[in-house]
Amino acid sequence: MNIFSRFFKSRDKPENSLTGSYYTFLFGSTTSGKAVTESTAMQMTAVYSCVRILAEAVAGLPLHLYRYNASGGKEKATDHPLYFLLHDEPNPEMTSFSFRETLMSHLLLWGNAYAQIIRNGRGEVIALHPLMPNRMTVDRDANGRLYYLYSRTSEDAPTVNSRLSQVVLNPSDVLHIPGLGFDGLVGYSPIAMAKNAIGMAIACEEYGAKFFANGAAPGGVLEHPGVVKDPAKVRESWNSVYQGSSNSHRVAVLEEGMKYQPIGISPEQAQFLETRKFQINEIARIFRIPPHMIGDLEKSSFSNIEQQSLEFVKYTLDPWVVRWEQTMQRLLFTSEEKKKYFIKFNVDGLLRGDYQSRMNGYATGRQNGWLSANDIRELENLDRISPELGGDLYLINGNMTKLEDAGAFAKTTTQKEDKNLESKESKPRSR
């Protein structure tokens, strides 16, 4: 692979640069002085909550493979080999839920999700194995062709070329779901892009922890009217008795005219709690998560929390779902299969309202003829009614008709009466 590196610069080399298609943004040190990596970021409860919410939401959605039928509709293609892989087990070691949860967490932390596509001799997909984003290099060779270079370790699942420390993969062998990026090929980590905001949240949390570790009291100095022969011994003696939250509120005994003089500022003066709240909202803003979903109910109420949940599905979850659907459609199907099959996540369950709202909606659909009893029962996960009992009938109110047909019944009745009258008049009268 050294031949490739002579002509092209690797995309994953860490550089703070805003120019060119090789833009990357460093993990690491921040202006707050705290190092931010995917591991340290996940130790923040707000980051962990946001990643967990989105990863579990995508993993928990029903995922089905459909085919277009002759009537122009769709039906589940349960006989296609990909259906079992996507819906149940993408590989012998993982369920569909854990596979999607893992890849979604990679997307949120590194900005990219990778999985190796294993095919049989006929080119059919038989397994999908997750790959770690921090060990993947995406680049182009001297001829401009895209390739993936993956560094293997003993932690990886055994796949082809498992004896090699580095494996070169073709684009057709990698399910690569990129996040937001500047070249359309590689996404960039939300954690790295917002490392200063996360670093400040880490600094606030560490400050609070140290505040209580010091007995919930700011630092200070011990003043002595004379000369202290061994200052280090005095300091150690003071800290051993009074430092730490377990020693808070102890009564201090000062000898020889010694005085304690605090020199720090209190958390209230530094607006410590307000800063922490703001940083939680900052992190929620990075992932576009409504604050109430990560435990901040300060600005939520019964009147707006349902609307915020619906907006989460529309504006946060749906773009991620589309990324998944279109990437799998592009890489897992042949050219001919793309005309017949498609992959779809079902988000209808998340968009449903409360019981009363659903029943009112079903009643409207039933009365206007675009929902049958079985359509409604399937939406509510109930057993179907047999067709003999009218489960598939589509009904409509009798008082709804086209404007041009208004009075048609009366007109027909009048015509019948006129015909009857004419027939009576045309009959010969009996004498």
JOKA-V47152 format. One record per pair of residues at least 12 apart in sequence whose ideal C-beta (glycine too) atoms are under 8 Angstrom apart, sorted by sequence separation. I is the first residue (numbers start at 1). J is the second residue. D is the distance in whole Angstrom. If there is no record, write none. Layout:
I | J | D
I | J | D
This chain:
10 | 22 | 8
12 | 24 | 7
14 | 26 | 5
64 | 76 | 5
65 | 77 | 5
103 | 115 | 6
116 | 128 | 7
136 | 148 | 6
137 | 149 | 4
152 | 164 | 7
222 | 234 | 7
284 | 296 | 7
373 | 385 | 5
9 | 22 | 6
11 | 24 | 7
14 | 27 | 8
65 | 78 | 8
67 | 80 | 8
115 | 128 | 5
116 | 129 | 5
136 | 149 | 7
137 | 150 | 8
152 | 165 | 6
222 | 235 | 8
292 | 305 | 6
329 | 342 | 6
14 | 28 | 8
115 | 129 | 6
136 | 150 | 5
137 | 151 | 8
151 | 165 | 7
152 | 166 | 7
280 | 294 | 7
329 | 343 | 6
362 | 376 | 5
377 | 391 | 8
65 | 80 | 6
115 | 130 | 5
116 | 131 | 6
135 | 150 | 6
136 | 151 | 8
151 | 166 | 5
152 | 167 | 6
281 | 296 | 7
328 | 343 | 5
99 | 115 | 8
114 | 130 | 7
115 | 131 | 6
135 | 151 | 4
150 | 166 | 7
222 | 238 | 6
280 | 296 | 6
292 | 308 | 6
293 | 309 | 8
65 | 82 | 6
113 | 130 | 8
114 | 131 | 4
135 | 152 | 8
149 | 166 | 6
150 | 167 | 5
325 | 342 | 8
362 | 379 | 8
373 | 390 | 7
374 | 391 | 4
65 | 83 | 4
114 | 132 | 8
135 | 153 | 7
149 | 167 | 8
290 | 308 | 4
325 | 343 | 5
373 | 391 | 5
374 | 392 | 6
64 | 83 | 7
114 | 133 | 6
131 | 150 | 6
149 | 168 | 6
150 | 169 | 6
277 | 296 | 7
290 | 309 | 7
293 | 312 | 7
325 | 344 | 7
372 | 391 | 7
373 | 392 | 8
113 | 133 | 7
148 | 168 | 7
149 | 169 | 8
325 | 345 | 6
372 | 392 | 5
373 | 393 | 7
65 | 86 | 6
112 | 133 | 5
147 | 168 | 6
148 | 169 | 4
277 | 298 | 8
290 | 311 | 7
324 | 345 | 7
372 | 393 | 6
64 | 86 | 8
65 | 87 | 7
111 | 133 | 8
114 | 136 | 5
147 | 169 | 7
148 | 170 | 8
290 | 312 | 5
358 | 380 | 8
372 | 394 | 5
63 | 86 | 5
64 | 87 | 6
110 | 133 | 4
147 | 170 | 7
148 | 171 | 7
289 | 312 | 7
371 | 394 | 8
63 | 87 | 6
106 | 130 | 7
109 | 133 | 8
110 | 134 | 6
112 | 136 | 7
132 | 156 | 8
147 | 171 | 7
321 | 345 | 5
370 | 394 | 7
90 | 115 | 8
131 | 156 | 8
146 | 171 | 5
148 | 173 | 8
369 | 394 | 5
106 | 132 | 8
112 | 138 | 8
148 | 174 | 5
321 | 347 | 7
369 | 395 | 6
91 | 118 | 8
103 | 130 | 6
106 | 133 | 5
129 | 156 | 8
215 | 242 | 6
288 | 315 | 7
289 | 316 | 7
369 | 396 | 4
102 | 130 | 5
129 | 157 | 5
148 | 176 | 7
215 | 243 | 6
288 | 316 | 5
367 | 395 | 7
368 | 396 | 7
99 | 128 | 7
214 | 243 | 6
215 | 244 | 6
216 | 245 | 6
287 | 316 | 8
318 | 347 | 7
366 | 395 | 7
367 | 396 | 7
368 | 397 | 8
129 | 159 | 6
213 | 243 | 8
214 | 244 | 7
215 | 245 | 6
226 | 256 | 7
317 | 347 | 7
367 | 397 | 6
99 | 130 | 7
213 | 244 | 6
217 | 248 | 7
225 | 256 | 7
226 | 257 | 8
348 | 379 | 7
213 | 245 | 6
215 | 247 | 6
216 | 248 | 5
222 | 254 | 8
224 | 256 | 7
225 | 257 | 5
368 | 400 | 8
63 | 96 | 7
212 | 245 | 5
215 | 248 | 4
224 | 257 | 7
225 | 258 | 8
317 | 350 | 7
114 | 148 | 8
116 | 150 | 8
224 | 258 | 5
313 | 347 | 6
92 | 127 | 7
223 | 258 | 7
91 | 127 | 4
94 | 130 | 8
114 | 150 | 8
222 | 258 | 6
223 | 259 | 4
59 | 96 | 8
60 | 97 | 7
63 | 100 | 8
90 | 127 | 7
91 | 128 | 6
222 | 259 | 7
223 | 260 | 8
313 | 350 | 5
59 | 97 | 5
90 | 128 | 4
91 | 129 | 5
138 | 176 | 8
222 | 260 | 6
223 | 261 | 6
313 | 351 | 6
59 | 98 | 7
90 | 129 | 8
146 | 185 | 7
221 | 260 | 8
222 | 261 | 8
59 | 99 | 8
85 | 125 | 6
220 | 260 | 6
221 | 261 | 5
59 | 100 | 4
85 | 126 | 8
118 | 159 | 7
220 | 261 | 5
309 | 350 | 8
310 | 351 | 6
58 | 100 | 6
59 | 101 | 4
85 | 127 | 7
118 | 160 | 8
220 | 262 | 4
221 | 263 | 6
58 | 101 | 7
81 | 124 | 6
82 | 125 | 6
85 | 128 | 6
116 | 159 | 6
131 | 174 | 8
219 | 262 | 7
220 | 263 | 5
81 | 125 | 7
218 | 262 | 5
219 | 263 | 6
220 | 264 | 7
55 | 100 | 8
56 | 101 | 6
59 | 104 | 7
81 | 126 | 7
217 | 262 | 7
218 | 263 | 7
219 | 264 | 5
55 | 101 | 5
58 | 104 | 5
218 | 264 | 3
55 | 102 | 8
128 | 175 | 6
138 | 185 | 7
218 | 265 | 7
306 | 353 | 7
138 | 186 | 5
218 | 266 | 7
55 | 104 | 4
54 | 104 | 6
55 | 105 | 5
55 | 108 | 7
116 | 169 | 7
51 | 105 | 6
54 | 108 | 6
119 | 173 | 8
117 | 172 | 7
117 | 173 | 5
211 | 267 | 6
51 | 108 | 5
116 | 173 | 6
117 | 174 | 7
50 | 108 | 7
51 | 109 | 7
116 | 174 | 6
117 | 175 | 6
115 | 174 | 7
116 | 175 | 8
208 | 267 | 7
114 | 174 | 6
115 | 175 | 4
114 | 175 | 7
211 | 272 | 8
113 | 175 | 8
114 | 176 | 5
113 | 176 | 7
114 | 177 | 8
93 | 157 | 6
112 | 176 | 7
113 | 177 | 4
208 | 272 | 7
112 | 177 | 7
207 | 272 | 7
91 | 157 | 7
112 | 178 | 5
42 | 109 | 7
111 | 178 | 7
112 | 179 | 6
41 | 109 | 7
111 | 179 | 4
204 | 272 | 7
208 | 276 | 7
111 | 180 | 7
107 | 177 | 6
111 | 181 | 7
38 | 109 | 4
108 | 179 | 8
204 | 275 | 6
205 | 276 | 7
38 | 110 | 7
107 | 179 | 5
204 | 276 | 5
103 | 177 | 7
112 | 186 | 6
111 | 186 | 8
112 | 187 | 5
200 | 275 | 8
201 | 276 | 7
204 | 279 | 6
111 | 187 | 4
110 | 187 | 8
111 | 188 | 5
111 | 189 | 4
201 | 279 | 4
110 | 189 | 5
111 | 190 | 7
200 | 279 | 6
201 | 280 | 7
107 | 187 | 7
109 | 189 | 6
109 | 190 | 8
110 | 191 | 8
111 | 192 | 8
201 | 282 | 7
108 | 190 | 6
109 | 191 | 6
197 | 279 | 7
201 | 283 | 6
197 | 282 | 5
198 | 283 | 7
197 | 283 | 7
194 | 282 | 8
198 | 286 | 8
194 | 283 | 8
197 | 286 | 7
194 | 286 | 5
38 | 134 | 8
190 | 286 | 5
190 | 287 | 7
12 | 136 | 8
12 | 137 | 5
11 | 137 | 7
12 | 138 | 7
10 | 137 | 5
11 | 138 | 5
11 | 139 | 6
10 | 139 | 5
9 | 139 | 8
8 | 139 | 6
8 | 140 | 5
8 | 141 | 7
7 | 141 | 7
8 | 142 | 7
4 | 139 | 6
7 | 142 | 4
4 | 140 | 8
6 | 142 | 8
4 | 141 | 5
3 | 141 | 8
4 | 142 | 7
3 | 142 | 7
4 | 147 | 7
47 | 191 | 7
179 | 323 | 8
178 | 323 | 8
177 | 323 | 6
177 | 324 | 6
1 | 149 | 6
41 | 191 | 5
177 | 327 | 5
38 | 189 | 7
47 | 198 | 7
176 | 327 | 7
175 | 327 | 7
38 | 191 | 6
175 | 328 | 7
37 | 191 | 8
44 | 198 | 6
36 | 191 | 7
46 | 201 | 7
176 | 331 | 8
36 | 192 | 8
175 | 331 | 6
41 | 198 | 5
44 | 201 | 6
174 | 331 | 8
175 | 332 | 7
44 | 202 | 6
23 | 182 | 5
36 | 195 | 4
43 | 202 | 8
172 | 331 | 7
21 | 182 | 7
44 | 205 | 7
21 | 183 | 4
27 | 189 | 7
36 | 198 | 5
40 | 202 | 7
25 | 188 | 6
36 | 199 | 5
24 | 188 | 7
25 | 189 | 7
27 | 191 | 7
32 | 196 | 7
35 | 199 | 8
1 | 166 | 7
23 | 188 | 7
27 | 192 | 5
30 | 195 | 5
31 | 196 | 5
34 | 199 | 4
26 | 192 | 7
30 | 196 | 5
33 | 199 | 8
34 | 200 | 8
36 | 202 | 7
1 | 168 | 7
25 | 192 | 4
28 | 195 | 8
32 | 199 | 4
24 | 192 | 8
25 | 193 | 5
27 | 195 | 7
30 | 198 | 8
31 | 199 | 7
32 | 200 | 5
34 | 202 | 4
26 | 195 | 8
30 | 199 | 3
34 | 203 | 5
25 | 195 | 8
30 | 200 | 8
32 | 202 | 7
33 | 203 | 7
32 | 203 | 4
34 | 206 | 7
11 | 186 | 5
108 | 287 | 7
125 | 332 | 6
123 | 334 | 7
107 | 320 | 7
117 | 331 | 7
117 | 332 | 7
104 | 320 | 7
100 | 324 | 8
46 | 279 | 7
50 | 283 | 6
54 | 287 | 7
46 | 280 | 5
50 | 284 | 6
54 | 289 | 7
47 | 283 | 6
50 | 286 | 7
51 | 287 | 7
53 | 289 | 6
46 | 283 | 4
50 | 287 | 4
46 | 284 | 7
44 | 283 | 7
50 | 289 | 5
49 | 289 | 8
53 | 293 | 6
53 | 294 | 7
86 | 328 | 7
49 | 293 | 8
50 | 294 | 6
49 | 294 | 4
49 | 295 | 7
46 | 294 | 6
82 | 332 | 6
82 | 333 | 8
86 | 343 | 7
58 | 317 | 7
82 | 341 | 8
57 | 317 | 6
61 | 321 | 7
80 | 341 | 7
82 | 343 | 8
54 | 316 | 7
58 | 320 | 6
54 | 317 | 7
58 | 321 | 7
77 | 341 | 6
54 | 320 | 7
58 | 324 | 7
74 | 342 | 8
68 | 340 | 6
67 | 340 | 6
68 | 341 | 8
67 | 341 | 5
68 | 342 | 8
66 | 341 | 7
65 | 341 | 6
66 | 342 | 6
65 | 342 | 8
66 | 343 | 8
65 | 343 | 6
66 | 344 | 6
64 | 343 | 8
63 | 343 | 7
64 | 344 | 6
63 | 344 | 8
63 | 345 | 6
64 | 346 | 7
62 | 345 | 7
63 | 346 | 8
61 | 345 | 5
62 | 346 | 4
61 | 346 | 6
61 | 347 | 6
58 | 345 | 8
62 | 349 | 8
61 | 349 | 8
61 | 350 | 8
57 | 350 | 8
